[in-house]
Amino acid sequence: MQRLVPVTFVHEFHHMISLNQHVLVRGGDAEVLWLNEGLSHYAEELGGRSYPSGSPEFSRFTIGDLYNAYHYLDSTDTHFLLPTSGIGSLAERGAAWLFVRYLVDQYAGDTTVTSWNAFTRQMLATSDTGAVNVASRTGDSFTNVVSRWALALWVSDLPGFPAPSLLQYKSWSFRATYASLNSQDPPDFPKVFPLTPIASAGRAVNLTGTLRAGSGVYGRALQAPSAPGFTLLFSTSTGGPLDPTLLPRLTVIRIR
């Protein structure tokens, strides 16, 4: 239990700072659940980065985030990035940490902790919350940022694919990290990399399920050179049109 006290303290101390800045100092609303938790879990990681990478202390602060993120990546189709009630599942907290980590990697001035802190302080010293906070700090629409993040989860350090800068994590090589955790602790990390899209021939793509706010469903369309084109249809289970208020998004990237 004593091993967890420093991690918990850092996590909860961020919540105190956030409430003070958003509510007491600026008289606004508290930060929304998913971004508040994402920043608190990011604070845990920062605590770990006070120690050498790979040290027992570093691992103590970061293993919870990596574990939660693993379970999100293993089943993105069943978890929200944007839960609106409760305290969020562990997997949803993993999603929130992954998203905040991507924001910092992409929009901080450089890869130093000093620049990371300058960026996240902007997210705290504001009355903006949630998607508005993200858009205001990044100068881009929340929709665009989330769409690029979803791609980055798969392609950031994908072997043999030079991912564009906007689709990269700069602070973690998650494929190498999870491969290492799999070799050390296969019961808790049974896959070498948890995100494993369904793969099929292009004309055979057929995905069904429920889209959860902020999260995606991944599929690989394996199209041979000079193969005939195909059309993708978004529809209800009966083939009818989707509710226009749902605003689903399709993002495609060619990886080879």
SERO-4910 file (N, C-alpha, C, O; in steps of 0.05 Angstrom, whole numbers):
BEGIN
 pado doro    nc1    nc2    nc3   cac1   cac2   cac3    cc1    cc2    cc3    oc1    oc2    oc3
  Met    A     17    -24      0      0      0      0     17     25      0     11     44    -14
  Gln    A     39     25     16     56     49     17     69     55    -10     75     78    -16
  Arg    A     72     35    -27     83     39    -53     64     56    -71     73     70    -89
  Leu    A     39     54    -65     19     68    -82     13     96    -72      2    112    -87
  Val    A     20    103    -47     14    129    -36     25    152    -53     10    170    -59
  Pro    A     51    151    -61     61    174    -77     46    177   -103     40    200   -112
  Val    A     39    155   -117     24    156   -142     -3    168   -138    -12    186   -153
  Thr    A    -17    159   -117    -44    169   -111    -43    198   -104    -61    214   -111
  Phe    A    -23    206    -88    -20    234    -80    -18    252   -104    -31    272   -106
  Val    A      0    245   -123      4    261   -147    -22    263   -163    -29    285   -172
  His    A    -36    241   -166    -61    240   -181    -82    259   -168    -94    276   -182
  Glu    A    -86    256   -142   -106    272   -129    -98    301   -126   -115    319   -126
  Phe    A    -72    306   -124    -63    334   -122    -69    349   -147    -76    373   -147
  His    A    -67    336   -170    -75    349   -195   -104    357   -194   -111    379   -202
  His    A   -122    339   -184   -150    346   -182   -154    371   -166   -171    388   -172
  Met    A   -139    374   -144   -142    397   -127   -133    423   -142   -146    443   -141
  Ile    A   -111    421   -157   -101    443   -172   -122    451   -194   -127    475   -198
  Ser    A   -133    431   -207   -153    436   -228   -177    450   -217   -187    470   -229
  Leu    A   -188    440   -195   -211    453   -183   -205    481   -175   -221    499   -179
  Asn    A   -182    486   -163   -175    513   -155   -173    532   -179   -184    554   -178
  Gln    A   -160    523   -200   -157    541   -223   -183    545   -238   -189    568   -245
  His    A   -198    525   -243   -223    527   -259   -245    541   -243   -260    558   -254
  Val    A   -249    533   -218   -272    541   -203   -267    564   -184   -280    584   -185
  Leu    A   -246    560   -167   -242    581   -146   -229    606   -157   -236    628   -149
  Val    A   -209    603   -175   -195    626   -185   -212    640   -207   -214    664   -207
  Arg    A   -224    624   -225   -238    636   -248   -268    634   -247   -282    645   -265
  Gly    A   -279    622   -227   -308    621   -224   -322    605   -245   -346    610   -251
  Gly    A   -308    587   -258   -321    571   -279   -329    543   -269   -332    539   -245
  Asp    A   -334    525   -287   -341    498   -281   -316    481   -277   -295    487   -288
  Ala    A   -319    460   -262   -298    440   -259   -292    427   -286   -310    425   -303
  Glu    A   -267    419   -290   -260    406   -315   -277    380   -318   -284    367   -298
  Val    A   -284    374   -343   -301    350   -348   -287    325   -340   -262    324   -339
  Leu    A   -302    304   -335   -291    279   -324   -268    268   -340   -246    264   -328
  Trp    A   -271    264   -366   -250    250   -381   -224    266   -382   -203    254   -380
  Leu    A   -225    292   -386   -201    308   -388   -188    311   -360   -164    312   -358
  Asn    A   -205    314   -340   -195    317   -313   -179    291   -305   -157    293   -295
  Glu    A   -191    268   -311   -177    243   -304   -153    239   -322   -132    229   -313
  Gly    A   -155    246   -347   -132    243   -365   -108    259   -355    -85    250   -356
  Leu    A   -113    284   -346    -91    300   -336    -80    290   -309    -56    292   -304
  Ser    A    -98    279   -293    -88    267   -267    -70    243   -272    -50    239   -259
  His    A    -78    226   -292    -61    203   -298    -36    212   -312    -15    199   -308
  Tyr    A    -37    233   -327    -12    244   -339      6    254   -316     30    252   -318
  Ala    A     -6    266   -295     10    275   -272     25    251   -259     48    254   -251
  Glu    A     12    228   -259     26    204   -248     51    198   -265     72    193   -254
  Glu    A     48    199   -291     71    195   -309     93    215   -303    116    207   -302
  Leu    A     85    240   -300    106    260   -294    120    254   -268    145    258   -266
  Gly    A    106    244   -248    119    235   -224    140    215   -229    162    215   -218
  Gly    A    134    196   -247    153    175   -254    177    186   -269    200    176   -266
  Arg    A    173    207   -285    195    218   -300    214    235   -283    234    246   -293
  Ser    A    209    237   -257    228    248   -239    251    229   -234    272    236   -222
  Tyr    A    247    204   -242    267    183   -238    277    173   -265    264    178   -286
  Pro    A    300    159   -266    310    149   -291    291    130   -305    278    114   -291
  Ser    A    288    132   -331    270    114   -346    279     85   -341    302     79   -343
  Gly    A    259     68   -335    265     40   -331    272     33   -302    274      9   -296
  Ser    A    275     53   -285    280     48   -257    255     37   -243    233     41   -253
  Pro    A    258     24   -220    235     14   -206    215     37   -199    191     33   -199
  Glu    A    226     60   -192    209     83   -185    194     93   -209    170     99   -207
  Phe    A    207     94   -232    193    102   -257    171     83   -263    148     91   -270
  Ser    A    176     57   -261    156     37   -267    133     39   -247    110     35   -255
  Arg    A    138     44   -222    117     46   -202     97     68   -209     73     64   -205
  Phe    A    106     90   -219     89    113   -226     74    108   -253     52    119   -257
  Thr    A     86     94   -271     75     92   -298     60     66   -304     45     65   -324
  Ile    A     64     45   -289     53     19   -296     23     19   -296     10      6   -312
  Gly    A     10     35   -278    -19     36   -277    -30     48   -302    -50     39   -313
  Asp    A    -17     70   -312    -26     82   -337    -23     63   -360    -40     61   -377
  Leu    A      0     49   -361      5     30   -383    -15      7   -382    -25     -3   -403
  Tyr    A    -22     -3   -358    -41    -24   -355    -69    -15   -364    -82    -30   -379
  Asn    A    -77      8   -356   -104     18   -364   -105     23   -394   -124     16   -407
  Ala    A    -83     34   -405    -82     39   -434    -83     13   -450    -95     11   -471
  Tyr    A    -69     -8   -439    -70    -34   -452    -98    -44   -456   -106    -53   -477
  His    A   -114    -41   -434   -142    -52   -435   -159    -34   -453   -179    -44   -465
  Tyr    A   -153     -9   -456   -168      7   -475   -161     -1   -504   -178     -6   -520
  Leu    A   -135     -3   -509   -126    -10   -536   -136    -38   -544   -140    -43   -568
  Asp    A   -139    -56   -525   -147    -83   -531   -176    -85   -539   -185   -105   -550
  Ser    A   -192    -63   -533   -221    -65   -539   -232    -36   -541   -250    -28   -527
  Thr    A   -221    -21   -560   -230      7   -564   -260      9   -570   -273     29   -565
  Asp    A   -271    -13   -582   -299    -12   -590   -318    -14   -567   -342    -10   -571
  Thr    A   -309    -21   -543   -327    -24   -520   -323     -2   -499   -335     -4   -477
  His    A   -306     18   -505   -300     38   -484   -302     66   -497   -297     70   -520
  Phe    A   -309     85   -480   -311    113   -488   -284    127   -483   -269    120   -464
  Leu    A   -277    146   -500   -258    167   -492   -272    188   -475   -261    200   -457
  Leu    A   -298    192   -481   -313    214   -469   -336    204   -452   -359    208   -458
  Pro    A   -330    189   -430   -352    182   -412   -364    206   -398   -350    226   -394
  Thr    A   -389    205   -392   -403    229   -380   -414    223   -352   -426    241   -340
  Ser    A   -410    199   -342   -421    193   -315   -401    175   -300   -383    163   -312
  Gly    A   -406    174   -274   -389    157   -257   -360    168   -256   -356    192   -258
  Ile    A   -341    150   -253   -313    159   -251   -297    148   -275   -272    151   -276
  Gly    A   -310    135   -294   -296    123   -316   -284     96   -309   -273     93   -287
  Ser    A   -285     77   -328   -272     52   -323   -242     55   -325   -232     75   -334
  Leu    A   -228     34   -316   -198     35   -319   -190     38   -348   -171     53   -354
  Ala    A   -204     24   -366   -197     27   -394   -202     55   -404   -186     65   -420
  Glu    A   -224     67   -395   -230     95   -404   -210    114   -392   -203    134   -405
  Arg    A   -200    109   -369   -178    126   -358   -153    122   -374   -138    141   -379
  Gly    A   -149     97   -384   -126     93   -401   -128    108   -427   -109    119   -437
  Ala    A   -153    110   -438   -157    125   -462   -152    155   -457   -139    168   -474
  Ala    A   -161    165   -434   -157    193   -428   -128    200   -425   -118    220   -435
  Trp    A   -112    182   -412    -84    186   -410    -70    186   -437    -54    203   -443
  Leu    A    -77    167   -454    -66    165   -481    -72    191   -496    -55    201   -511
  Phe    A    -96    202   -493   -104    226   -508    -88    250   -498    -77    265   -514
  Val    A    -86    253   -472    -71    276   -461    -41    274   -468    -29    293   -475
  Arg    A    -31    249   -467     -3    245   -474      2    253   -504     22    265   -510
  Tyr    A    -17    247   -521    -15    254   -549    -17    285   -552     -1    296   -567
  Leu    A    -35    298   -538    -37    327   -539    -10    340   -531      0    357   -545
  Val    A      2    331   -509     27    343   -500     49    338   -521     65    356   -527
  Asp    A     50    313   -531     71    307   -551     68    324   -576     88    332   -588
  Gln    A     44    330   -584     39    344   -609     40    375   -606     49    389   -624
  Tyr    A     32    385   -584     27    414   -582     45    429   -562     44    453   -560
  Ala    A     61    414   -546     81    428   -530    103    439   -548    106    430   -571
  Gly    A    118    458   -539    137    471   -555    160    453   -565    169    456   -587
  Asp    A    168    434   -548    188    414   -555    184    390   -538    164    387   -525
  Thr    A    204    373   -537    201    347   -523    212    348   -494    215    327   -482
  Thr    A    218    372   -484    228    374   -456    204    375   -437    182    384   -444
  Val    A    210    367   -412    189    368   -391    181    397   -386    158    402   -380
  Thr    A    199    415   -389    193    444   -385    171    453   -405    153    466   -397
  Ser    A    174    445   -430    154    452   -450    128    437   -445    106    448   -449
  Trp    A    130    412   -437    106    397   -430     90    412   -408     66    415   -410
  Asn    A    104    420   -387     91    433   -365     79    460   -374     57    467   -364
  Ala    A     92    474   -391     81    500   -400     55    496   -415     36    511   -412
  Phe    A     53    474   -430     29    468   -445      6    460   -426    -16    471   -428
  Thr    A     12    442   -408    -10    432   -391    -19    453   -371    -42    453   -363
  Arg    A     -1    472   -364    -10    494   -346    -31    511   -361    -49    522   -348
  Gln    A    -28    514   -387    -48    529   -402    -76    515   -400    -96    528   -400
  Met    A    -75    488   -399   -101    473   -397   -113    476   -370   -137    472   -367
  Leu    A    -97    483   -350   -107    487   -323   -115    516   -318   -136    521   -305
  Ala    A    -99    534   -327   -104    563   -321   -124    575   -341   -117    593   -356
  Thr    A   -148    564   -341   -169    573   -360   -196    565   -348   -198    548   -331
  Ser    A   -216    579   -358   -244    570   -351   -255    552   -373   -277    541   -369
  Asp    A   -240    547   -394   -249    528   -415   -248    500   -403   -231    494   -387
  Thr    A   -266    483   -413   -266    455   -404   -270    437   -428   -281    445   -449
  Gly    A   -262    412   -425   -268    391   -445   -259    397   -473   -236    406   -477
  Ala    A   -276    392   -492   -269    396   -520   -261    425   -527   -243    429   -543
  Val    A   -274    444   -513   -268    472   -518   -239    478   -508   -224    493   -521
  Asn    A   -232    467   -485   -205    470   -475   -184    459   -494   -164    472   -500
  Val    A   -190    435   -505   -171    423   -524   -169    440   -549   -146    446   -558
  Ala    A   -191    449   -560   -190    465   -585   -176    492   -580   -161    501   -597
  Ser    A   -181    504   -557   -168    530   -551   -138    527   -548   -123    545   -556
  Arg    A   -129    506   -535   -101    503   -531    -86    493   -555    -62    499   -558
  Thr    A    -99    479   -573    -85    468   -597    -89    485   -621    -73    483   -640
  Gly    A   -109    502   -622   -115    518   -645   -127    502   -668   -127    510   -691
  Asp    A   -137    478   -661   -150    461   -681   -176    451   -671   -181    452   -647
  Ser    A   -193    440   -688   -219    431   -679   -215    405   -663   -197    389   -668
  Phe    A   -233    401   -643   -231    376   -628   -235    352   -645   -222    331   -641
  Thr    A   -252    354   -665   -257    331   -684   -231    324   -698   -225    300   -700
  Asn    A   -216    343   -708   -191    337   -722   -171    325   -703   -157    306   -711
  Val    A   -169    335   -679   -149    325   -660   -155    296   -653   -137    279   -652
  Val    A   -180    290   -647   -188    263   -639   -183    244   -662   -174    221   -658
  Ser    A   -190    252   -687   -186    235   -710   -157    228   -714   -150    205   -720
  Arg    A   -139    248   -711   -111    242   -715   -100    225   -692    -84    207   -696
  Trp    A   -110    230   -668   -102    213   -645   -109    184   -650    -93    166   -644
  Ala    A   -133    179   -660   -142    151   -665   -123    137   -684   -117    114   -681
  Leu    A   -114    152   -705    -95    140   -723    -68    135   -710    -55    115   -715
  Ala    A    -60    155   -694    -33    153   -681    -32    128   -664    -10    116   -661
  Leu    A    -53    120   -651    -53     96   -634    -43     71   -650    -31     54   -638
  Trp    A    -49     70   -675    -42     47   -691    -15     51   -706      1     33   -707
  Val    A    -10     75   -717     13     78   -735     37     92   -723     58     94   -736
  Ser    A     35    101   -698     57    118   -687     84    105   -690    103    119   -700
  Asp    A     88     81   -682    114     68   -686    109     41   -700    122     20   -693
  Leu    A     91     41   -720     85     17   -735    110      9   -752    119     25   -768
  Pro    A    120    -15   -749    144    -24   -764    140    -21   -794    119    -29   -805
  Gly    A    159    -10   -807    159     -7   -836    142     15   -847    139     18   -871
  Phe    A    130     31   -829    113     54   -838    123     80   -825    123     83   -801
  Pro    A    133     99   -842    142    124   -831    118    143   -826    110    158   -843
  Ala    A    108    141   -802     84    157   -795     89    186   -797    110    196   -789
  Pro    A     70    202   -809     73    231   -808     76    242   -780     66    229   -761
  Ser    A     89    264   -777     94    275   -750     68    279   -734     68    274   -710
  Leu    A     46    287   -747     21    291   -733      9    266   -723    -10    266   -707
  Leu    A     19    243   -731      8    217   -723     28    202   -705     28    177   -705
  Gln    A     45    216   -691     66    203   -675     64    211   -646     59    234   -639
  Tyr    A     69    191   -629     76    197   -601    106    201   -600    122    186   -612
  Lys    A    115    222   -586    143    228   -586    156    220   -559    181    221   -557
  Ser    A    140    213   -540    151    207   -513    151    177   -507    165    168   -489
  Trp    A    136    162   -522    134    133   -518    136    118   -544    125    127   -565
  Ser    A    149     95   -544    147     76   -566    129     53   -555    140     34   -544
  Phe    A    103     55   -559     85     37   -545     88      8   -554     84    -10   -538
  Arg    A     94      4   -579     98    -24   -588    121    -37   -574    119    -60   -566
  Ala    A    143    -23   -572    166    -34   -557    160    -37   -528    168    -57   -515
  Thr    A    146    -18   -516    139    -19   -488    122    -43   -482    127    -58   -463
  Tyr    A    101    -47   -498     83    -69   -492     95    -96   -499     89   -116   -487
  Ala    A    113    -97   -519    127   -122   -524    144   -130   -500    146   -153   -494
  Ser    A    157   -109   -488    173   -115   -464    156   -124   -441    163   -143   -427
  Leu    A    133   -111   -437    115   -119   -415    104   -147   -420    100   -162   -401
  Asn    A     98   -154   -445     89   -180   -452    109   -202   -444    102   -223   -435
  Ser    A    135   -196   -449    155   -215   -443    160   -218   -413    167   -239   -403
  Gln    A    155   -196   -398    159   -196   -369    135   -206   -354    138   -220   -333
  Asp    A    111   -201   -364     87   -206   -349     64   -214   -368     45   -199   -370
  Pro    A     66   -237   -381     46   -245   -400     18   -248   -388     -2   -244   -403
  Pro    A     14   -256   -363    -14   -257   -353    -28   -230   -354    -52   -229   -360
  Asp    A    -14   -208   -348    -27   -182   -347    -25   -168   -375    -42   -151   -381
  Phe    A     -6   -176   -391     -2   -164   -417      1   -186   -438     23   -191   -448
  Pro    A    -21   -200   -444    -19   -225   -460    -12   -220   -489     -4   -239   -503
  Lys    A    -15   -196   -500     -9   -191   -528     16   -174   -530     22   -158   -512
  Val    A     31   -179   -552     55   -162   -557     47   -133   -561     61   -115   -553
  Phe    A     24   -129   -574     13   -102   -576    -18   -105   -576    -28   -121   -592
  Pro    A    -32    -91   -559    -60    -97   -554    -79    -89   -577   -100   -101   -580
  Leu    A    -72    -68   -592    -91    -59   -613    -87    -77   -638    -66    -75   -651
  Thr    A   -107    -93   -643   -105   -113   -665   -129   -110   -683   -149   -124   -679
  Pro    A   -128    -93   -703   -151    -89   -721   -160   -114   -735   -143   -131   -742
  Ile    A   -185   -117   -740   -195   -138   -758   -184   -133   -786   -184   -111   -795
  Ala    A   -176   -154   -799   -165   -152   -826   -182   -169   -846   -189   -191   -839
  Ser    A   -187   -158   -869   -201   -172   -890   -195   -160   -917   -184   -138   -918
  Ala    A   -202   -174   -938   -200   -162   -965   -218   -137   -966   -238   -135   -952
  Gly    A   -209   -118   -982   -224    -93   -984   -253    -96   -988   -270    -83   -974
  Arg    A   -261   -112  -1007   -289   -116  -1014   -304   -132   -993   -329   -134   -994
  Ala    A   -290   -144   -974   -302   -160   -953   -304   -146   -927   -313   -158   -907
  Val    A   -297   -121   -925   -299   -106   -900   -327   -106   -890   -346    -98   -904
  Asn    A   -331   -114   -865   -358   -115   -853   -355   -112   -823   -349   -132   -809
  Leu    A   -359    -88   -813   -356    -83   -784   -383    -75   -773   -398    -59   -784
  Thr    A   -390    -87   -750   -415    -80   -737   -410    -74   -708   -390    -83   -696
  Gly    A   -427    -59   -695   -424    -53   -667   -435    -25   -660   -449    -13   -676
  Thr    A   -428    -16   -637   -436     10   -627   -412     29   -625   -392     22   -612
  Leu    A   -414     52   -638   -393     72   -635   -396     87   -609   -417     97   -603
  Arg    A   -374     88   -594   -375    102   -568   -359    128   -570   -338    129   -582
  Ala    A   -370    148   -557   -360    176   -561   -330    178   -558   -319    171   -537
  Gly    A   -317    187   -579   -289    192   -579   -272    168   -586   -248    172   -593
  Ser    A   -283    144   -586   -268    120   -592   -273    110   -620   -292    119   -633
  Gly    A   -257     92   -629   -260     82   -656   -260     52   -658   -253     38   -638
  Val    A   -269     42   -680   -267     14   -687   -247     11   -710   -249     26   -730
  Tyr    A   -229     -7   -708   -207     -9   -727   -210    -33   -746   -218    -54   -737
  Gly    A   -204    -28   -771   -205    -50   -790   -184    -45   -812   -179    -23   -819
  Arg    A   -172    -67   -821   -152    -65   -843   -164    -76   -868   -173    -99   -868
  Ala    A   -164    -61   -889   -173    -70   -915   -149    -77   -932   -133    -60   -939
  Leu    A   -145   -102   -938   -122   -112   -952   -128   -113   -982   -141   -132   -992
  Gln    A   -119    -93   -996   -126    -90  -1024   -101    -95  -1042    -80    -82  -1039
  Ala    A   -104   -115  -1059    -81   -122  -1077    -77   -101  -1098    -96    -86  -1105
  Pro    A    -53    -98  -1109    -48    -79  -1131    -67    -84  -1154    -71   -106  -1163
  Ser    A    -78    -62  -1164    -96    -63  -1188   -123    -77  -1182   -138    -83  -1201
  Ala    A   -129    -83  -1157   -154    -96  -1150   -177    -76  -1155   -172    -52  -1153
  Pro    A   -201    -85  -1162   -223    -66  -1167   -230    -51  -1142   -227    -60  -1119
  Gly    A   -240    -26  -1145   -248    -10  -1123   -273    -21  -1109   -286    -39  -1119
  Phe    A   -280     -9  -1087   -303    -17  -1072   -314      7  -1057   -301     27  -1054
  Thr    A   -339      5  -1049   -353     26  -1035   -360     17  -1006   -369     -5  -1002
  Leu    A   -355     35   -987   -362     29   -960   -389     43   -953   -393     66   -961
  Leu    A   -406     29   -939   -433     39   -932   -435     40   -902   -432     20   -888
  Phe    A   -442     63   -892   -450     66   -864   -480     63   -862   -494     78   -875
  Ser    A   -489     45   -846   -518     41   -844   -525     29   -817   -508     20   -802
  Thr    A   -551     27   -811   -561     13   -788   -559    -17   -793   -553    -25   -816
  Ser    A   -565    -33   -773   -563    -62   -777   -583    -72   -798   -579    -94   -808
  Thr    A   -603    -56   -804   -623    -65   -825   -617    -52   -852   -633    -55   -871
  Gly    A   -595    -37   -854   -588    -25   -879   -599      3   -883   -594     15   -904
  Gly    A   -613     14   -863   -624     40   -865   -603     62   -859   -581     56   -849
  Pro    A   -611     87   -863   -592    109   -857   -588    113   -827   -606    107   -811
  Leu    A   -564    122   -820   -558    128   -792   -572    153   -783   -579    171   -799
  Asp    A   -577    155   -757   -588    179   -745   -569    202   -751   -545    200   -744
  Pro    A   -578    223   -764   -560    245   -772   -547    259   -748   -527    274   -752
  Thr    A   -557    256   -724   -544    269   -701   -519    253   -691   -505    264   -674
  Leu    A   -514    230   -702   -492    213   -692   -465    223   -702   -445    221   -688
  Leu    A   -464    234   -726   -439    245   -738   -416    225   -736   -395    232   -725
  Pro    A   -419    201   -747   -396    182   -748   -375    192   -767   -381    207   -786
  Arg    A   -350    185   -763   -328    193   -780   -312    169   -789   -307    150   -774
  Leu    A   -305    170   -815   -287    149   -826   -260    162   -832   -259    182   -847
  Thr    A   -239    151   -821   -212    160   -826   -196    137   -838   -195    115   -828
  Val    A   -184    143   -861   -169    122   -876   -140    131   -879   -135    154   -885
  Ile    A   -122    112   -876    -94    117   -881    -82     93   -895    -87     70   -888
  Arg    A    -66     98   -915    -52     77   -930    -25     72   -916     -9     90   -914
  Ile    A    -21     47   -908      4     41   -893     24     25   -910     47     21   -901
  Arg    A     16     17   -934     36      4   -951     25      3   -980     39     -8   -998
***
